[in-house]
Amino acid sequence: KPSFFEQVQGAPADVIFALTSSYKADSHTQKVNLGVGAYRTEEGKPWVLPIVKKAKHLLVENEELDHEYLPILGLETFRKAAVKLILGYNSKAIAEGRVGAAQCISGTGAVYAGAHFLSKHYPIKGAACYISKPTWANHRAIFEGVGMQVLEYPYWDPATKGLDLKGMLGTMQSAPNGSIFLIHPCAHNPTGVDPTNDQWRQIADVMEAKGHFPFFDCAYQGFASGNLDKDAYSVRYFVDRGFEMFIAQSFSKNFGLYSERAGNLTVVARSVEVKNRIESQIAKAQRAVISNPPAYGSRIVSVVLNNKQYYQEWEQNLSTMANRIIDMRNVLYEELVKLGTPGTWNHIVDQIGMFSFTGLTAPQVKVLKEKYHVYLTDNGRISMAGLNSKNVKYFAQAIDFVVRNH
Ligand code: PLP
């Protein structure tokens, strides 16, 4: 008897997860994984943040904690703290009661919840969502998945290995009024290139004049500069300018809680009433997809964010991660300069956050993988955290070889 599903075509494997599998299957002793955006220690190991360990102990000792369902929109103390973290402890918008929140399945789930809401309730029918070129691959998948049209705005300028501000502003200008713009507030993935404060002002000017809707996807707060406030600058600036907006927040990277799926969708609305209605619609949709979010990760984040001393320790842990990554940028740059590798490499130190967009081409990436057992995505993005003092020289030599020969 034939299957009901004979007509189903196989889907391609996810590029990043496939890269990790190939890396794991490789038995070469000098193999290096620069694919997945997950922090690694100097020893190349995952890091459970010391403050997360403390919070976990505290949770275990609290025998009162049960395993009842959370509310549909998640843990109240987590949602409140997440909103304050991104908008600031003195946020006027929060004081005015027009900021809502939904705990979601990490950053991905928060982008999805926002996209799903926009697909149903955005007032301009057929409005497109513009994503940066390039961006995190899931942005297109999520917005197309909820049936929205996805278009791109220029972002990366290969000539300067920096921001194509002119191209970005040009597309914002020519897009139909009231379009949706998906924006990385800090540590842009994959380029590591962020606008300066003055460039954010220019972006806000155009978006305001055109009545565009900003949707920030914040996966790296605290990771970019090591400073939580600095990394939230663009979001807070847009709030001060009076924009309504969505902000997806992930706690995967800044808490090292990748598998716990702790995330939040912050909603900044014009009024308390509108905020309440948006939250109610997100709750209705969330009920039908996950019913209610998981508790463990959000409890850990909540314990830390709501205790002053824990919060300070968390900031120290964040600095440890951010600084190690910045160190690796410097060392890689110095090694390439020492080798006299053709081309300019200062973008490695100028870029920010977890990734560097090296400018290496797909054929060069192929040789890196096959000859040197170094794993990275075909677009030349490297996860800086995969480097350490034991493999950075080897990696620089590998780059030197492929740049000279391919
Ligand atoms: N958004 C961006 C830009 C990211 O880079 C990531 C993770 O790589 C995410 C969202 C979401 O990650 P998670 O769902 O693990 O929180």
Boltz pocket constraint, residues with backbone or C-beta under 6 A from the ligand:
constraints:
  - pocket:
      binder: B
      contacts: [[A, 37], [A, 105], [A, 106], [A, 107], [A, 108], [A, 109], [A, 136], [A, 184], [A, 189], [A, 217], [A, 218], [A, 219], [A, 249], [A, 250], [A, 251], [A, 252], [A, 258], [A, 262], [A, 263]]
      max_distance: 6.0
